[in-house]
């Protein structure tokens, strides 16, 4: 695991300042590479306003070891933010990208979401963007996901 991620157990608390802040290009590269290994899974990916930026936090679960890894990036709040899509490589991320697209006016290269699209993996549904993050707790991050019996 690289220094681009901050590792915690499910009982640890973390402040936003402890989470690595990357450029989107590095975030994209590191996350696509990490998710190539099936032991890792994105369990939460959300954003909040931080002055004139949106800050997005991604929580990745390492299956089998009860460990989570957090990373983040910022983008300037402006109309029609354009980002490369991680979901093009790992479709399980599309539901998170759709929530970001709908709530932060972000656009993803080569992917167009409409308000009628419903992109939901069989195992979880995400809450959209959070506006005021308190201190982050891994259990809180997990609570953004609703597990189904599918």
Secondary structure, 3 states (H helix, E strand, C coil): CCCCCEEEECCCEECHHHCCEECHHHHHHHHHHHHCCCCEEEEEEEEEEECCEEEEEEEEEECCCCEEEEEEEEEECCCCEEECCHHHCCHHHHHHHHHHHHHHCEEECCECCCCCCCCCCCCEEECCCCCCCCCEEHHHHHHCEEECCC
